[in-house]
Amino acid sequence: MSLQTHLTQLARKHEALEREIHDATIRPSANDLRIAELKRRKLHLKDEMNRLRTETDALH
């Protein structure tokens, strides 16, 4: 898998988590622990994307 393909997949997962977080927060019975876990996963994806971009930039 190419780096660009991997970054695209990570970005899609990041966007899906953003939608899931939004949906979870507008529900009256929002589960704070679930929302916190979704946010941690989203941050992890963002960190991974930034790390890959930084490594790629260093190679050029």
CNS distance restraints for C-alpha pairs under 8 A (distance, minus, plus):
assign (resid   1 and name CA) (resid   5 and name CA) 6.40 0.50 0.50
assign (resid   1 and name CA) (resid   6 and name CA) 6.67 0.50 0.50
assign (resid   2 and name CA) (resid   6 and name CA) 6.29 0.50 0.50
assign (resid   3 and name CA) (resid   7 and name CA) 6.14 0.50 0.50
assign (resid   4 and name CA) (resid   8 and name CA) 6.11 0.50 0.50
assign (resid   5 and name CA) (resid   9 and name CA) 6.23 0.50 0.50
assign (resid   6 and name CA) (resid  10 and name CA) 6.22 0.50 0.50
assign (resid   7 and name CA) (resid  11 and name CA) 6.09 0.50 0.50
assign (resid   7 and name CA) (resid  49 and name CA) 6.19 0.50 0.50
assign (resid   7 and name CA) (resid  52 and name CA) 7.79 0.50 0.50
assign (resid   8 and name CA) (resid  12 and name CA) 6.23 0.50 0.50
assign (resid   9 and name CA) (resid  13 and name CA) 6.29 0.50 0.50
assign (resid  10 and name CA) (resid  14 and name CA) 6.10 0.50 0.50
assign (resid  10 and name CA) (resid  45 and name CA) 6.36 0.50 0.50
assign (resid  10 and name CA) (resid  49 and name CA) 6.84 0.50 0.50
assign (resid  11 and name CA) (resid  15 and name CA) 6.18 0.50 0.50
assign (resid  11 and name CA) (resid  45 and name CA) 7.79 0.50 0.50
assign (resid  11 and name CA) (resid  46 and name CA) 7.98 0.50 0.50
assign (resid  11 and name CA) (resid  49 and name CA) 7.66 0.50 0.50
assign (resid  12 and name CA) (resid  16 and name CA) 6.13 0.50 0.50
assign (resid  13 and name CA) (resid  17 and name CA) 6.17 0.50 0.50
assign (resid  13 and name CA) (resid  45 and name CA) 7.74 0.50 0.50
assign (resid  14 and name CA) (resid  18 and name CA) 6.26 0.50 0.50
assign (resid  14 and name CA) (resid  42 and name CA) 5.57 0.50 0.50
assign (resid  14 and name CA) (resid  45 and name CA) 6.23 0.50 0.50
assign (resid  14 and name CA) (resid  46 and name CA) 7.10 0.50 0.50
assign (resid  15 and name CA) (resid  19 and name CA) 6.36 0.50 0.50
assign (resid  16 and name CA) (resid  20 and name CA) 6.18 0.50 0.50
assign (resid  17 and name CA) (resid  21 and name CA) 5.99 0.50 0.50
assign (resid  17 and name CA) (resid  38 and name CA) 6.53 0.50 0.50
assign (resid  17 and name CA) (resid  39 and name CA) 7.77 0.50 0.50
assign (resid  17 and name CA) (resid  41 and name CA) 7.84 0.50 0.50
assign (resid  17 and name CA) (resid  42 and name CA) 6.10 0.50 0.50
assign (resid  18 and name CA) (resid  22 and name CA) 6.18 0.50 0.50
assign (resid  18 and name CA) (resid  42 and name CA) 7.31 0.50 0.50
assign (resid  19 and name CA) (resid  23 and name CA) 6.11 0.50 0.50
assign (resid  20 and name CA) (resid  24 and name CA) 6.04 0.50 0.50
assign (resid  20 and name CA) (resid  38 and name CA) 7.81 0.50 0.50
assign (resid  21 and name CA) (resid  25 and name CA) 6.13 0.50 0.50
assign (resid  21 and name CA) (resid  35 and name CA) 6.08 0.50 0.50
assign (resid  21 and name CA) (resid  38 and name CA) 6.47 0.50 0.50
assign (resid  21 and name CA) (resid  39 and name CA) 7.24 0.50 0.50
assign (resid  22 and name CA) (resid  26 and name CA) 6.45 0.50 0.50
assign (resid  23 and name CA) (resid  27 and name CA) 6.70 0.50 0.50
assign (resid  24 and name CA) (resid  30 and name CA) 5.71 0.50 0.50
assign (resid  24 and name CA) (resid  31 and name CA) 7.44 0.50 0.50
assign (resid  24 and name CA) (resid  35 and name CA) 6.73 0.50 0.50
assign (resid  25 and name CA) (resid  30 and name CA) 5.68 0.50 0.50
assign (resid  25 and name CA) (resid  35 and name CA) 7.36 0.50 0.50
assign (resid  26 and name CA) (resid  30 and name CA) 7.24 0.50 0.50
assign (resid  30 and name CA) (resid  35 and name CA) 7.75 0.50 0.50
assign (resid  31 and name CA) (resid  35 and name CA) 6.29 0.50 0.50
assign (resid  32 and name CA) (resid  36 and name CA) 6.09 0.50 0.50
assign (resid  33 and name CA) (resid  37 and name CA) 6.23 0.50 0.50
assign (resid  34 and name CA) (resid  38 and name CA) 6.20 0.50 0.50
assign (resid  35 and name CA) (resid  39 and name CA) 6.17 0.50 0.50
assign (resid  36 and name CA) (resid  40 and name CA) 6.22 0.50 0.50
assign (resid  37 and name CA) (resid  41 and name CA) 6.24 0.50 0.50
assign (resid  38 and name CA) (resid  42 and name CA) 6.12 0.50 0.50
assign (resid  39 and name CA) (resid  43 and name CA) 6.10 0.50 0.50
assign (resid  40 and name CA) (resid  44 and name CA) 6.12 0.50 0.50
assign (resid  41 and name CA) (resid  45 and name CA) 6.30 0.50 0.50
assign (resid  42 and name CA) (resid  46 and name CA) 6.28 0.50 0.50
assign (resid  43 and name CA) (resid  47 and name CA) 6.09 0.50 0.50
assign (resid  44 and name CA) (resid  48 and name CA) 6.16 0.50 0.50
assign (resid  45 and name CA) (resid  49 and name CA) 6.17 0.50 0.50
assign (resid  46 and name CA) (resid  50 and name CA) 6.19 0.50 0.50
assign (resid  47 and name CA) (resid  51 and name CA) 6.07 0.50 0.50
assign (resid  48 and name CA) (resid  52 and name CA) 6.19 0.50 0.50
assign (resid  49 and name CA) (resid  53 and name CA) 6.18 0.50 0.50
assign (resid  50 and name CA) (resid  54 and name CA) 6.04 0.50 0.50
assign (resid  51 and name CA) (resid  55 and name CA) 6.18 0.50 0.50
assign (resid  52 and name CA) (resid  56 and name CA) 6.12 0.50 0.50
assign (resid  53 and name CA) (resid  57 and name CA) 6.08 0.50 0.50
assign (resid  54 and name CA) (resid  58 and name CA) 6.18 0.50 0.50
assign (resid  55 and name CA) (resid  59 and name CA) 6.49 0.50 0.50
assign (resid  56 and name CA) (resid  60 and name CA) 6.81 0.50 0.50
